[in-house]
Amino acid sequence: MAITGATNLQPAAVRATLSSNYIDFAAAGASDGWAQQYLPDLMESEAEVFGNRTISGFLAQVGAEEAMTSDQVVWSEQGRLHLSYKGHVAANAATTTASTIAGGVVEIDFTIDDVAVATGSVDHGIRLNDILLLAHANGTARVLVAKVANDQVSVVPYDATDNDGELQHAFSGGDVANGSNDDKSLTILVIGSEYSKGTNGRTTANEPGFKSFTNKPVIMKDMYSVSGSDASAIGWVEVTGEEGQNGYLWYLKAEGDTRARFADHCEMTLIESIKGDSAQTFADSAEGPIGASHTAFGTEGLFSAIETRGNIATGVTGVNAATDLAEFDAILAELDSQGAIEENMMFLNRATSLAMDDMLASMNSYGAGGTSYGVFDNNEDMALNLGFSGFRRGSYDFYKSDWKYLNDASTRGAINAKATTDAIRGCMIPAGVSSVYDQQLGKNLKRPFLHTRYRASQTENRKMKSWVTGSVGAVTSDLDAMEVHYLSERCLVVQGANNFFLLK
């Protein structure tokens, strides 16, 4: 089935009453327009053909808002408690990694990945006499650390068969009989330590690890202007809007729409923005953030934070993520490896939401025909519920909701329709709060995983600021017009992005 979109009046904002916005009676077939013999029947009220056109409110639902007084917000997130690393052996491991020490015991060497060894420092927590559990291509092994030199670790297997068996074979790259292309990568877990009687204790301590993140607010502006003559003009059509404006004055409609659009832009900026590349160079500008004196621009939005520090689920088909039970179980496994937060909220586009409904319905043996979705009491007077608002899988609760921003043809819906290979189908956000260290206040604080910071002090609040200039209404200048200015300075803080999922 093909669907052809309707042709509508121009949705773009304009500063005047044009034929594209209001009814032209002459164009309707009456050559004399209002001079015709019979008075047309005018329907005064403006039809709201697009419903509620705003998309703001998402961040207010899932987070909180808090004032800030500086040019950036800095927060720290706890590191993992236990020590786990990735390691590998060199390509010439067959001749360099295995050596016999006293008593005929084989000592095997490997390298810890992604650690800093500059100036002799060791950026990992493996120490002498640690007991390690190693996972390699041929299984697992328990070993004791015999020597640590920067990122190089020497271990002795507990199992004698590992001296020249599976463990050494995995490290050495194998032989002709067992194959020479073995995977030489390792996963390393510290599980404890062992010391001999009458020996000294540890000589080095492991400090708790943490990661520090920053974000900066961006200044957003907009304005609306109407001349004094137009502000006093009465229109034929009664206008209404999302901001509560109503009446026959067009400027009330236009100013309210400008305000609503600016509020949406404030939210869309915090969802879509990315930090500017400091290597980029631009021509100097008299206004705007890009210029010789502004080396840092942009802010980290929600999608960017998840793509950088969170998880991305693309699904098997690449069309709708998390709409197959096996795919969803993979998401659960990743949640287990992260914060294991039990309650999560999913905000989805229409296609993904319906596909997820179908997935849940298919779990019911009587739901093949779609007649037992949700609550159904076999009453012909009841409406059949063909959707689900939430479900529980394993120890996790998931609540799902349609996200208008991903569906609307004037917002992300249009972008997704074009950029199908990089379309965003939904977002999964953990519920509750997290504990982080606020470097400005110098203490641990409980914060929602997602919250908005805006600039404010005792004398200036830049959360949503507006002011009027000109000579219409309150006189501030000799300009025969009213100019309404809007300004906001804010940024988004995404804490614990490792618990977030972006569905693509």
ChimeraX attribute file (.defattr): number of C-alpha atoms within 10 A of each C-alpha:
attribute: neighborCount
match mode: 1-to-1
recipient: residues
	/A:1	2
	/A:2	4
	/A:3	5
	/A:4	5
	/A:5	6
	/A:6	6
	/A:7	6
	/A:8	9
	/A:9	11
	/A:10	9
	/A:11	10
	/A:12	6
	/A:13	11
	/A:14	10
	/A:15	14
	/A:16	12
	/A:17	13
	/A:18	10
	/A:19	11
	/A:20	11
	/A:21	14
	/A:22	13
	/A:23	13
	/A:24	14
	/A:25	14
	/A:26	13
	/A:27	11
	/A:28	9
	/A:29	9
	/A:30	13
	/A:31	11
	/A:32	11
	/A:33	15
	/A:34	13
	/A:35	10
	/A:36	11
	/A:37	9
	/A:38	7
	/A:39	9
	/A:40	10
	/A:41	6
	/A:42	9
	/A:43	10
	/A:44	12
	/A:45	14
	/A:46	12
	/A:47	12
	/A:48	11
	/A:49	9
	/A:50	10
	/A:51	8
	/A:52	9
	/A:53	17
	/A:54	19
	/A:55	19
	/A:56	19
	/A:57	11
	/A:58	15
	/A:59	18
	/A:60	13
	/A:61	9
	/A:62	16
	/A:63	20
	/A:64	14
	/A:65	17
	/A:66	13
	/A:67	15
	/A:68	20
	/A:69	15
	/A:70	13
	/A:71	12
	/A:72	15
	/A:73	20
	/A:74	14
	/A:75	18
	/A:76	18
	/A:77	17
	/A:78	14
	/A:79	11
	/A:80	12
	/A:81	8
	/A:82	10
	/A:83	15
	/A:84	18
	/A:85	18
	/A:86	16
	/A:87	20
	/A:88	19
	/A:89	24
	/A:90	16
	/A:91	12
	/A:92	11
	/A:93	21
	/A:94	17
	/A:95	10
	/A:96	14
	/A:97	18
	/A:98	21
	/A:99	14
	/A:100	11
	/A:101	10
	/A:102	7
	/A:103	6
	/A:104	9
	/A:105	16
	/A:106	20
	/A:107	22
	/A:108	25
	/A:109	25
	/A:110	22
	/A:111	20
	/A:112	21
	/A:113	16
	/A:114	12
	/A:115	15
	/A:116	14
	/A:117	14
	/A:118	9
	/A:119	7
	/A:120	10
	/A:121	12
	/A:122	16
	/A:123	15
	/A:124	18
	/A:125	15
	/A:126	23
	/A:127	20
	/A:128	20
	/A:129	20
	/A:130	21
	/A:131	23
	/A:132	24
	/A:133	17
	/A:134	20
	/A:135	17
	/A:136	20
	/A:137	16
	/A:138	12
	/A:139	10
	/A:140	15
	/A:141	17
	/A:142	19
	/A:143	23
	/A:144	21
	/A:145	22
	/A:146	17
	/A:147	18
	/A:148	17
	/A:149	14
	/A:150	18
	/A:151	20
	/A:152	16
	/A:153	19
	/A:154	20
	/A:155	23
	/A:156	22
	/A:157	21
	/A:158	14
	/A:159	12
	/A:160	11
	/A:161	11
	/A:162	19
	/A:163	21
	/A:164	14
	/A:165	11
	/A:166	18
	/A:167	24
	/A:168	22
	/A:169	23
	/A:170	27
	/A:171	27
	/A:172	26
	/A:173	22
	/A:174	19
	/A:175	13
	/A:176	8
	/A:177	6
	/A:178	11
	/A:179	10
	/A:180	13
	/A:181	11
	/A:182	17
	/A:183	16
	/A:184	20
	/A:185	19
	/A:186	22
	/A:187	17
	/A:188	21
	/A:189	19
	/A:190	20
	/A:191	13
	/A:192	11
	/A:193	13
	/A:194	11
	/A:195	12
	/A:196	7
	/A:197	6
	/A:198	6
	/A:199	7
	/A:200	8
	/A:201	8
	/A:202	10
	/A:203	7
	/A:204	9
	/A:205	8
	/A:206	11
	/A:207	7
	/A:208	9
	/A:209	10
	/A:210	12
	/A:211	9
	/A:212	11
	/A:213	13
	/A:214	12
	/A:215	21
	/A:216	23
	/A:217	24
	/A:218	23
	/A:219	17
	/A:220	16
	/A:221	16
	/A:222	15
	/A:223	16
	/A:224	18
	/A:225	18
	/A:226	22
	/A:227	17
	/A:228	16
	/A:229	10
	/A:230	16
	/A:231	17
	/A:232	13
	/A:233	11
	/A:234	13
	/A:235	16
	/A:236	14
	/A:237	18
	/A:238	17
	/A:239	21
	/A:240	21
	/A:241	18
	/A:242	15
	/A:243	15
	/A:244	9
	/A:245	18
	/A:246	16
	/A:247	15
	/A:248	18
	/A:249	19
	/A:250	25
	/A:251	26
	/A:252	20
	/A:253	20
	/A:254	23
	/A:255	21
	/A:256	19
	/A:257	21
	/A:258	20
	/A:259	20
	/A:260	19
	/A:261	17
	/A:262	21
	/A:263	19
	/A:264	18
	/A:265	18
	/A:266	23
	/A:267	21
	/A:268	20
	/A:269	20
	/A:270	23
	/A:271	20
	/A:272	15
	/A:273	19
	/A:274	17
	/A:275	15
	/A:276	14
	/A:277	11
	/A:278	10
	/A:279	8
	/A:280	9
	/A:281	11
	/A:282	10
	/A:283	8
	/A:284	13
	/A:285	11
	/A:286	8
	/A:287	7
	/A:288	11
	/A:289	16
	/A:290	19
	/A:291	16
	/A:292	11
	/A:293	9
	/A:294	11
	/A:295	15
	/A:296	16
	/A:297	17
	/A:298	19
	/A:299	23
	/A:300	26
	/A:301	22
	/A:302	24
	/A:303	20
	/A:304	19
	/A:305	24
	/A:306	22
	/A:307	15
	/A:308	12
	/A:309	15
	/A:310	17
	/A:311	20
	/A:312	18
	/A:313	20
	/A:314	19
	/A:315	18
	/A:316	13
	/A:317	9
	/A:318	14
	/A:319	18
	/A:320	24
	/A:321	23
	/A:322	25
	/A:323	22
	/A:324	17
	/A:325	15
	/A:326	12
	/A:327	16
	/A:328	16
	/A:329	14
	/A:330	14
	/A:331	17
	/A:332	17
	/A:333	12
	/A:334	16
	/A:335	19
	/A:336	15
	/A:337	11
	/A:338	15
	/A:339	14
	/A:340	15
	/A:341	16
	/A:342	16
	/A:343	15
	/A:344	19
	/A:345	18
	/A:346	23
	/A:347	23
	/A:348	24
	/A:349	25
	/A:350	18
	/A:351	16
	/A:352	21
	/A:353	25
	/A:354	18
	/A:355	16
	/A:356	22
	/A:357	19
	/A:358	20
	/A:359	15
	/A:360	20
	/A:361	22
	/A:362	17
	/A:363	11
	/A:364	12
	/A:365	9
	/A:366	12
	/A:367	15
	/A:368	13
	/A:369	10
	/A:370	16
	/A:371	14
	/A:372	19
	/A:373	21
	/A:374	17
	/A:375	13
	/A:376	14
	/A:377	10
	/A:378	10
	/A:379	8
	/A:380	8
	/A:381	7
	/A:382	10
	/A:383	9
	/A:384	17
	/A:385	13
	/A:386	16
	/A:387	17
	/A:388	19
	/A:389	13
	/A:390	15
	/A:391	11
	/A:392	11
	/A:393	11
	/A:394	8
	/A:395	11
	/A:396	15
	/A:397	14
	/A:398	18
	/A:399	17
	/A:400	19
	/A:401	16
	/A:402	18
	/A:403	19
	/A:404	20
	/A:405	21
	/A:406	23
	/A:407	20
	/A:408	17
	/A:409	13
	/A:410	12
	/A:411	16
	/A:412	20
	/A:413	19
	/A:414	15
	/A:415	17
	/A:416	19
	/A:417	13
	/A:418	11
	/A:419	10
	/A:420	13
	/A:421	11
	/A:422	13
	/A:423	21
	/A:424	23
	/A:425	28
	/A:426	27
	/A:427	22
	/A:428	21
	/A:429	23
	/A:430	24
	/A:431	18
	/A:432	16
	/A:433	15
	/A:434	16
	/A:435	16
	/A:436	18
	/A:437	18
	/A:438	16
	/A:439	13
	/A:440	12
	/A:441	8
	/A:442	8
	/A:443	9
	/A:444	14
	/A:445	13
	/A:446	12
	/A:447	17
	/A:448	21
	/A:449	23
	/A:450	25
	/A:451	18
	/A:452	22
	/A:453	22
	/A:454	24
	/A:455	23
	/A:456	17
	/A:457	11
	/A:458	6
	/A:459	5
	/A:460	10
	/A:461	16
	/A:462	18
	/A:463	19
	/A:464	17
	/A:465	13
	/A:466	15
	/A:467	10
	/A:468	18
	/A:469	18
	/A:470	20
	/A:471	17
	/A:472	21
	/A:473	12
	/A:474	10
	/A:475	14
	/A:476	12
	/A:477	12
	/A:478	10
	/A:479	14
	/A:480	14
	/A:481	20
	/A:482	23
	/A:483	19
	/A:484	18
	/A:485	17
	/A:486	20
	/A:487	18
	/A:488	22
	/A:489	21
	/A:490	30
	/A:491	29
	/A:492	27
	/A:493	28
	/A:494	26
	/A:495	23
	/A:496	24
	/A:497	21
	/A:498	19
	/A:499	23
	/A:500	29
	/A:501	24
	/A:502	23
	/A:503	25
	/A:504	22
